[in-house]
């Protein structure tokens, strides 16, 4: 686990049964940008492939994965293939 980022593979049917598919959707084209998580985020990638880089290392994320990012995390997102994801911020 890099910088507290947790990644879990999850089939769409399971995401549906957990209510994840009712969360808002975020999309992003191929790009590279800095990001700071003010609150913890959980997201489920429907499509795309990204590399998230922190001071501790890199995490590869793709479609079919549920990802948890901790509050306070500073990172660089590199979107290799356009992303479509469900997301939810946690307090």
Residue, then its C-alpha position, 0 to 999 in steps of 0.5 A: x500500500x502506497x501512502x495509504x491508497x487501498x485498491x480492491x478489484x470489484x466486479x460491476x455487479x458487486x459495485x451495484x449491490x453495494x450502491x456504488x453505481x448511485x454515486x456521482x460520476x467524474x470523467x477526465x481525458x488523458x492528462x497529468x495534474x497535481x491533486x490534494x485530497x482534503x477529504x477521504x475519497x472512495x471511487x470505482x473506475x468504470x473505464x480508464x487507466x491511471x497512475x497515481x504518484x506520491x512521494x512513497x511510490x506509484x499506484x496503477x489503477x484501472x477499470x473494475x477497481x475500487x480505490x480509497x484515497x486518504x484525506x491529506x494525500x498529495x499526489x500526481x495523477x497521470x491519466x493514460x486512458x480517459x477515466x469514468x468513475x463513480x466517487x464519494x467523499x467521506x468525512 
